[in-house]
Amino acid sequence: MTHAEDRKPQSDEARMAFTPPAGVEVADGESETTSEFSVPAGLDVTHAPAPEAEGSAFNNPRTYSAKDAPPAFTPATGIPVVSLTKDAPWQDRMRTILRLPVTERPAPEPAQKADDSGPAVPRVLDLTLRIGELLLAGGEGAEDVEAAMFAVCRSYGLDRCEPNVTFTLLSISYQPSLVDDPVTASRTVRRRVTDYTRLAAVFRLVDDLSDPETEISLEDAYRRLAEMRRNRHPYTTWTLTAASGLLAGAASVLVGGDVLVFVAAALGAMLGDRLAWLCAGRGLPEFYQFTVAAMPPAAIGVALTVAQVDVKASAVITGGLFALLPGRALVAGVQDGLTGFYITASARLLEVMYLFVGIVAGVLVVLYFGVNLGAKLNPDAALEIAERPYWQIAASMLLSLTFAVLLQQERSTVLWVTLNGGVAWSVYGALRYPGELSPVASTAVAAGLVGLFGQLLARYRFASALPYTTAAIGPLLPGSATYFGLLSIAQNHVDKGLVSLATAASLAMAIAIGVNLGSEISRMFLRIGSPEKRRAAKRTRGF
């Protein structure tokens, strides 16, 4: 025996623990030296299966499936069972799940079962980002964009997804389990196009993907997405220009204009629209486009005043401002802020501020030259708006209709939003004039009804609420308060002008908050179901 073998411990062998009594024979071939853990002869023991090969503690078990992955941990209070009704719109279901922690989300029920192996994760994430890009570029709120992105991922079986939406960046991360590496993809939104027809088509695609009875492969989804991008806008550029003129004319009637004022405001808005198209074709930023578009209506109003034409110049200029005020971006910005997306809300509101400053610069330049030329513009004319309810209701409906055309809405939604705009102005006029309520409160109540009716119509048709609300708030935009504030500043009455501009800002905030509040009220009182669903639907308290 070598020296190394001599140092080896004899742990695998041991002397028998007992000596057989006298008369007990030892079986042939059995060594007296055996293991102390050996089984005595004659004892029938079923042999256990061979142990599995040793592996890493971080390897997935043999029965593990990423699709049916267990939660990361079990909270002390247990995991509540969250069940969602199938007849609820996918926006509500996805928004409810997104507000839950990942470990408490209900198990996914993929609707797309074309391939048992499942689609490739990078392709699903790419499709999700492309859909989110179209929604965000079309003006959809950040929360609704996240809900749509999560719905697409969940329909293909990717439940552990976390979408993230900011003003210009979309990102999404998918982690199959705690022991797998996450897959992350992002996409930048560089161009924004207002086309609610395309927005409605994207919503239909997401609705079909979320429907368990509809089977859409990734190739079909990509094909439909490509068709949406290739489709032309439903209205031509000259149709949009005519709609811009009619919108300005209808707005001038709302603030007391007559037929001559209607024609003058329409011509000014159409000229400004064509100049803005020219600037856009030359690659100028939107700031300068709004500045140039605001000049012709103001110039026509000042020219009529200098020529001593018996016309209400303030109504001409106010009508032109109605066609330019960024009400859509304002509502989206305030909605993002109220739903907790503060970065996106700040960016949207900053965009609104820049566009508003561009409008202010264009109008102030014209008013400054008009005042120096001797134009007698009266800031107190704001108090002399005649009450003509029938004409004003008809004008508000025409304004909403033309606004819907400018937003490139589907023809099937134009009638609904036109009626919604008429209801908004009727409520505002009833509260403002006979009820003698303040303009801000009247505007907030009317905008709340717009949001409520728009959300109900969207739920009835399983579509986005924007086509039913954005154009309907057109008659409520603070065009007259903006104009008279600028006029006071041009006449060196800075304090009075700032007060009027502050009133315009208050009206704008009342519109945005009212629209969002109406939408939230519709969700609050519509039946959600059990207390567990209520718990899943609620937001954080914020502190």
C-alpha positions in Angstrom: 0.0 0.0 0.0 1.3 3.4 -1.0 1.8 6.2 1.4 -1.2 8.1 -0.2 -3.5 5.2 0.2 -2.4 4.8 3.8 -3.6 8.3 4.5 -7.0 7.7 3.0 -9.8 7.5 5.6 -11.7 4.3 5.8 -15.1 6.0 5.8 -16.7 3.8 3.3 -16.0 0.6 5.2 -16.8 -0.5 8.7 -16.7 -3.6 10.8 -20.1 -5.3 11.2 -22.0 -3.7 14.1 -22.8 -7.2 15.7 -21.5 -10.7 15.6 -23.8 -13.4 14.4 -24.8 -15.6 17.3 -23.7 -19.2 17.4 -25.5 -21.4 15.0 -26.2 -18.7 12.5 -24.5 -19.3 9.2 -23.2 -16.6 7.1 -24.1 -16.7 3.4 -21.3 -17.8 1.1 -19.5 -14.9 -0.4 -20.7 -12.5 2.2 -17.9 -10.6 3.7 -17.7 -10.1 7.3 -16.8 -6.5 6.6 -19.7 -4.6 5.2 -21.4 -1.2 5.3 -23.2 -0.3 8.5 -26.1 1.0 6.3 -26.5 -2.3 4.3 -29.9 -4.0 4.3 -29.9 -7.4 6.1 -30.5 -10.4 4.0 -34.2 -11.4 3.6 -35.6 -7.9 4.0 -37.5 -6.9 0.9 -37.1 -3.2 0.2 -38.3 -1.6 -2.9 -35.5 0.3 -4.5 -36.0 4.0 -4.9 -35.5 5.6 -8.3 -32.1 6.9 -9.1 -31.6 10.5 -8.1 -31.6 13.1 -10.8 -28.3 14.6 -12.0 -27.1 17.4 -9.9 -27.9 20.8 -11.5 -27.8 24.5 -10.7 -30.2 26.0 -8.2 -31.2 28.6 -10.8 -32.2 26.1 -13.5 -35.9 25.8 -14.4 -37.6 22.6 -13.0 -38.6 20.0 -15.5 -42.3 20.8 -15.1 -41.8 24.6 -15.4 -43.7 26.5 -18.0 -43.2 30.2 -18.6 -46.8 30.5 -19.7 -48.1 29.1 -16.4 -45.3 30.5 -14.2 -46.0 30.7 -10.5 -45.8 34.1 -8.7 -42.4 35.2 -7.4 -43.6 35.0 -3.8 -46.7 34.6 -1.8 -47.7 37.7 0.2 -48.6 37.3 3.9 -52.2 38.1 3.1 -52.4 35.7 0.3 -53.0 36.3 -3.4 -56.5 37.6 -4.1 -58.4 36.0 -7.0 -59.1 38.6 -9.6 -61.6 37.7 -12.3 -62.5 40.1 -15.1 -65.7 40.0 -17.0 -65.3 39.1 -20.7 -68.0 41.5 -21.8 -66.0 44.5 -20.5 -64.1 46.6 -23.1 -60.5 45.6 -23.4 -59.4 49.0 -22.3 -61.0 48.5 -18.9 -59.6 44.9 -18.5 -56.1 45.9 -19.5 -56.1 49.0 -17.4 -57.2 47.0 -14.4 -54.5 44.4 -14.8 -51.8 47.1 -15.3 -52.6 48.7 -12.0 -51.9 45.4 -10.2 -48.4 44.2 -9.3 -46.9 41.6 -11.5 -47.2 38.9 -8.9 -50.9 39.6 -8.3 -52.1 39.6 -12.0 -54.5 36.9 -13.0 -53.2 34.1 -15.2 -53.2 35.0 -18.9 -55.7 33.5 -21.3 -54.1 33.9 -24.7 -56.5 34.5 -27.6 -54.1 33.7 -30.4 -53.5 29.9 -30.5 -52.3 29.5 -34.1 -49.0 27.8 -33.0 -48.5 25.7 -29.9 -44.9 26.8 -29.6 -45.9 30.4 -29.5 -44.7 33.3 -31.6 -41.2 34.8 -31.3 -41.0 37.2 -28.4 -39.1 40.0 -30.4 -41.7 40.0 -33.1 -44.5 40.4 -30.6 -42.7 43.2 -28.9 -42.1 44.9 -32.3 -45.8 44.6 -33.2 -46.7 46.0 -29.8 -44.4 49.0 -30.2 -45.7 49.8 -33.7 -49.3 49.8 -32.5 -48.4 52.0 -29.5 -46.6 54.4 -31.9 -49.7 54.9 -34.0 -51.9 55.5 -30.9 -49.5 57.9 -29.3 -48.9 59.8 -32.6 -52.7 60.1 -33.0 -53.1 61.9 -29.7 -54.2 59.0 -27.4 -53.5 59.4 -23.7 -50.5 57.6 -22.2 -52.6 55.3 -20.0 -54.7 54.1 -22.9 -51.5 53.5 -25.0 -50.1 51.4 -22.2 -53.3 49.4 -21.9 -53.3 48.8 -25.7 -49.7 47.6 -25.6 -50.3 45.3 -22.7 -53.4 43.9 -24.5 -51.4 43.0 -27.5 -48.7 41.3 -25.5 -51.2 39.4 -23.3 -53.1 38.2 -26.3 -50.0 36.4 -27.5 -49.3 34.9 -24.1 -46.7 37.4 -22.8 -48.1 38.2 -19.4 -45.0 39.4 -17.6 -44.7 42.6 -19.7 -44.2 46.2 -18.5 -44.9 48.9 -21.1 -43.7 52.4 -20.5 -44.9 55.4 -22.5 -43.4 58.9 -22.5 -44.0 61.8 -24.9 -41.7 60.6 -27.6 -40.4 57.2 -26.4 -42.1 53.8 -26.2 -40.5 50.9 -24.4 -41.6 47.5 -23.3 -39.9 44.8 -21.2 -40.8 41.1 -21.0 -39.3 38.6 -18.5 -40.6 35.0 -18.8 -39.6 34.3 -15.2 -37.4 35.4 -12.4 -34.5 33.3 -13.6 -34.7 34.3 -17.3 -33.1 37.3 -18.9 -35.6 40.1 -19.8 -36.1 41.1 -23.4 -36.5 44.9 -23.9 -37.4 46.9 -27.0 -38.1 50.6 -27.6 -39.3 52.8 -30.4 -39.2 56.6 -30.8 -42.2 58.6 -32.0 -40.8 61.2 -34.4 -43.8 62.3 -36.3 -47.3 63.1 -35.1 -50.3 62.9 -37.5 -53.8 63.8 -36.5 -55.9 61.0 -38.1 -58.7 59.6 -36.1 -59.7 57.2 -38.9 -56.4 55.5 -38.5 -56.8 55.7 -34.7 -60.1 53.9 -34.9 -58.6 51.2 -37.2 -55.8 50.5 -34.6 -58.4 50.2 -31.9 -60.3 47.6 -34.0 -57.1 45.7 -34.4 -56.4 45.6 -30.7 -60.0 44.6 -30.0 -59.7 41.7 -32.4 -56.5 40.6 -30.9 -58.1 40.7 -27.4 -61.1 38.7 -28.5 -60.7 35.0 -27.5 -63.0 34.0 -30.4 -60.9 35.7 -33.0 -57.6 34.1 -34.2 -55.2 36.5 -35.8 -51.6 35.5 -36.5 -48.7 37.8 -36.3 -48.5 38.0 -40.1 -52.1 39.0 -40.4 -51.6 41.7 -37.7 -48.6 43.1 -39.5 -50.6 43.1 -42.8 -53.4 45.0 -41.2 -51.0 47.5 -39.7 -49.3 48.0 -43.0 -52.7 48.7 -44.6 -53.4 51.4 -42.0 -50.2 53.1 -42.8 -50.7 53.0 -46.5 -54.3 54.2 -46.5 -54.9 57.8 -47.5 -56.6 60.3 -45.3 -60.4 60.3 -45.8 -60.5 64.0 -46.6 -58.4 66.0 -49.1 -56.3 69.1 -48.2 -58.8 71.4 -49.9 -61.6 69.8 -47.9 -59.7 70.5 -44.8 -59.1 74.1 -45.8 -62.8 74.6 -46.4 -63.6 73.0 -43.0 -61.2 75.4 -41.4 -63.0 78.3 -42.9 -66.4 77.0 -41.9 -65.1 76.4 -38.3 -63.9 80.0 -38.0 -67.2 81.3 -39.4 -69.3 79.2 -37.0 -67.1 80.4 -34.1 -67.7 84.0 -35.1 -71.4 83.5 -34.9 -71.1 82.1 -31.4 -69.6 85.4 -30.2 -72.2 87.6 -31.9 -71.2 87.8 -35.6 -73.5 88.2 -38.5 -73.3 87.0 -42.1 -70.6 89.4 -43.1 -68.6 88.4 -40.1 -69.1 84.8 -41.0 -67.7 85.3 -44.5 -64.8 87.5 -43.3 -63.7 85.0 -40.6 -64.0 82.1 -43.1 -61.8 83.8 -45.6 -59.2 84.7 -43.0 -59.0 81.2 -41.6 -58.8 79.6 -45.1 -55.9 82.0 -46.1 -54.1 81.2 -42.8 -54.6 77.5 -43.4 -53.0 77.6 -46.8 -50.1 79.7 -45.5 -49.6 77.1 -42.8 -49.6 74.3 -45.4 -47.0 76.3 -47.3 -44.7 76.7 -44.3 -45.1 73.0 -43.5 -44.0 72.1 -47.0 -40.9 74.1 -46.5 -40.1 72.3 -43.3 -40.8 75.1 -40.8 -41.6 74.0 -37.2 -45.2 74.1 -36.0 -44.5 77.2 -33.9 -44.0 79.3 -37.1 -46.9 77.6 -38.8 -49.3 78.7 -36.0 -47.8 82.2 -36.0 -48.4 82.6 -39.8 -51.9 81.0 -39.6 -53.0 83.5 -36.9 -52.1 86.6 -38.9 -54.7 86.6 -41.8 -57.9 86.6 -39.6 -56.4 89.3 -37.4 -55.4 91.3 -40.5 -58.8 91.1 -42.1 -60.5 92.2 -38.8 -58.1 95.2 -38.5 -58.6 96.1 -42.2 -62.4 96.1 -41.8 -62.1 98.4 -38.8 -59.7 100.8 -40.5 -62.0 100.9 -43.6 -64.8 101.8 -41.2 -67.0 99.0 -42.3 -69.9 98.4 -39.9 -68.8 95.0 -38.8 -67.8 93.4 -35.5 -64.1 93.0 -36.0 -63.6 91.3 -32.7 -65.8 88.4 -33.8 -63.7 88.0 -37.0 -60.5 87.7 -35.1 -62.0 85.5 -32.4 -63.4 83.1 -35.1 -59.9 82.7 -36.6 -58.5 81.9 -33.2 -61.0 79.1 -32.6 -59.5 77.2 -35.6 -56.0 77.4 -34.1 -56.3 76.8 -30.4 -54.7 73.4 -29.5 -57.6 72.0 -27.6 -56.8 68.4 -28.5 -53.2 68.6 -27.1 -54.4 70.5 -24.0 -57.0 67.8 -23.1 -54.5 65.0 -23.7 -51.9 66.8 -21.5 -54.2 67.4 -18.6 -55.5 63.8 -18.9 -52.0 62.4 -18.6 -51.3 64.6 -15.6 -54.5 63.5 -13.8 -53.8 59.8 -14.5 -50.2 60.0 -13.1 -48.1 60.3 -16.2 -46.4 63.5 -15.2 -43.5 63.5 -17.6 -45.7 63.0 -20.6 -48.2 65.6 -19.3 -45.4 68.1 -18.8 -44.2 67.6 -22.3 -47.7 67.9 -23.8 -48.5 71.1 -21.8 -45.1 72.5 -22.9 -46.1 71.8 -26.5 -49.4 73.6 -25.9 -47.6 76.6 -24.4 -45.3 76.9 -27.4 -48.2 76.7 -29.9 -50.2 79.2 -27.9 -47.2 81.6 -27.8 -47.0 81.3 -31.6 -50.6 82.3 -31.9 -50.1 85.2 -29.5 -47.1 86.4 -31.4 -48.9 86.3 -34.8 -52.0 88.2 -33.5 -50.1 90.7 -31.4 -48.0 91.8 -34.4 -51.1 92.5 -36.5 -52.9 94.2 -33.6 -49.9 96.4 -32.8 -49.8 97.7 -36.4 -53.6 98.0 -36.4 -53.6 100.1 -33.3 -50.9 102.4 -34.7 -52.9 102.8 -37.9 -55.8 104.1 -36.0 -58.0 101.0 -35.8 -60.6 101.5 -33.0 -60.8 98.1 -31.4 -62.8 97.9 -28.3 -61.8 95.4 -25.6 -65.1 96.0 -23.8 -67.0 94.4 -26.7 -66.7 91.1 -24.9 -69.6 92.1 -22.6 -71.9 92.8 -25.6 -72.4 89.2 -26.9 -76.0 88.8 -28.0 -78.0 85.9 -26.8 -79.3 84.0 -29.9 -79.8 80.5 -28.7 -81.0 78.9 -31.9 -78.4 80.4 -34.1 -75.7 79.7 -31.5 -76.7 76.0 -31.1 -76.7 75.6 -34.9 -73.3 77.3 -35.1 -71.9 75.1 -32.3 -73.0 72.0 -34.2 -71.4 73.3 -37.4 -68.2 74.0 -35.5 -68.1 70.5 -34.1 -68.8 69.0 -37.5 -66.0 70.9 -39.2 -63.6 70.2 -36.3 -64.3 66.5 -36.8 -63.4 66.8 -40.4 -60.1 68.5 -39.5 -59.4 65.6 -37.2 -59.9 63.2 -40.1 -62.6 61.3 -38.3 -64.6 58.5 -39.8 -67.9 59.6 -41.4 -69.8 57.3 -39.0 -68.7 59.3 -36.0 -69.2 62.8 -37.4 -72.9 62.8 -36.6 -72.5 61.7 -33.0 -69.8 64.2 -32.2 -71.9 67.0 -33.9 -74.8 66.2 -31.6 -72.4 66.0 -28.6 -71.1 69.5 -29.5 -74.7 70.9 -29.7 -75.4 69.4 -26.2 -72.3 71.0 -24.8 -73.1 74.5 -26.0 -76.8 74.1 -24.9 -75.7 73.2 -21.4 -73.1 76.0 -21.3 -75.6 78.6 -22.5 -78.3 77.5 -20.1 -75.9 77.7 -17.1 -74.2 80.9 -18.3 -77.0 83.2 -19.3 -80.3 82.2 -17.6 -78.5 80.5 -14.7 -76.0 83.3 -14.3 -73.3 80.9 -13.4 -69.6 81.8 -13.9 -68.0 81.0 -17.3 -65.5 78.7 -15.7 -68.1 76.6 -13.8 -70.4 76.5 -16.8 -67.6 75.4 -19.1 -66.5 72.7 -16.6 -70.0 71.2 -16.4 -70.5 71.3 -20.2 -67.1 69.6 -20.7 -68.0 67.0 -18.1 -71.1 66.0 -20.1 -69.0 65.9 -23.2 -66.6 63.5 -21.6 -69.4 61.4 -20.1 -71.4 61.0 -23.4 -68.2 60.5 -25.4 -67.1 57.7 -23.1 -70.5 56.0 -23.2 -70.5 56.2 -27.0 -67.0 54.8 -27.1 -68.0 51.9 -24.8 -71.1 51.2 -26.9 -69.0 50.9 -30.1 -65.8 49.5 -28.4 -63.7 52.3 -29.8 -61.6 55.2 -28.6 -63.3 58.1 -26.9 -61.3 60.8 -28.6 -63.4 60.9 -31.8 -66.5 61.5 -29.7 -65.1 64.1 -27.3 -62.3 66.2 -29.0 -64.4 67.9 -31.6 -67.3 68.4 -29.2 -65.3 70.7 -27.0 -64.6 73.0 -29.9 -67.5 75.4 -29.0 -66.2 75.7 -25.5 -62.6 76.8 -26.4 -61.6 80.2 -24.9 -61.2 82.1 -28.2 -62.8 85.4 -27.2 -61.0 85.6 -23.8 -57.7 85.0 -25.6 -58.4 87.7 -28.2 -59.5 90.4 -25.7 -56.5 89.7 -23.5 -54.1 90.1 -26.5 -55.9 93.3 -27.5 -55.6 94.8 -24.1 -51.8 94.1 -24.1 -51.5 95.6 -27.6 -53.2 98.8 -26.2 -50.8 98.9 -23.3 -53.4 97.7 -20.7 -51.1 94.9 -19.6 -52.8 94.2 -16.2 -56.2 93.9 -17.9 -54.8 91.8 -20.6 -53.1 89.4 -18.2 -56.4 89.0 -16.3 -58.2 88.1 -19.5 -55.4 85.6 -20.5 -55.7 84.0 -17.0 -59.4 83.6 -17.6 -58.6 81.9 -20.9 -56.2 79.6 -19.1 -58.8 78.8 -16.5 -61.4 78.0 -19.1 -58.9 75.7 -20.9 -58.2 73.9 -17.7 -61.9 73.6 -16.9 -62.5 72.0 -20.3 -59.7 69.5 -19.9 -60.5 68.6 -16.3 -64.3 68.4 -17.2 -63.7 66.0 -20.1 -61.5 63.7 -17.9 -63.9 63.9 -15.0 -66.8 62.9 -17.2 -64.8 59.9 -18.5 -63.9 58.8 -15.0 -67.5 59.1 -13.8 -68.7 56.9 -16.6 -66.1 54.2 -15.5 -67.0 54.7 -11.8 -70.7 54.1 -12.1 -70.7 51.4 -14.8 -70.8 47.9 -13.2 -67.4 46.4 -12.6 -68.5 43.4 -10.5 -67.1 41.9 -7.3 -65.1 43.8 -4.6 -62.0 42.0 -5.9 -62.4 43.6 -9.3 -62.9 47.0 -7.5 -59.7 46.4 -5.6 -57.8 45.7 -8.9 -59.3 48.7 -10.6 -58.4 51.3 -8.0 -55.3 53.6 -8.2 -52.7 54.4 -5.6 -53.7 57.1 -3.1 -50.6 59.0 -4.0 -48.9 59.2 -0.6 
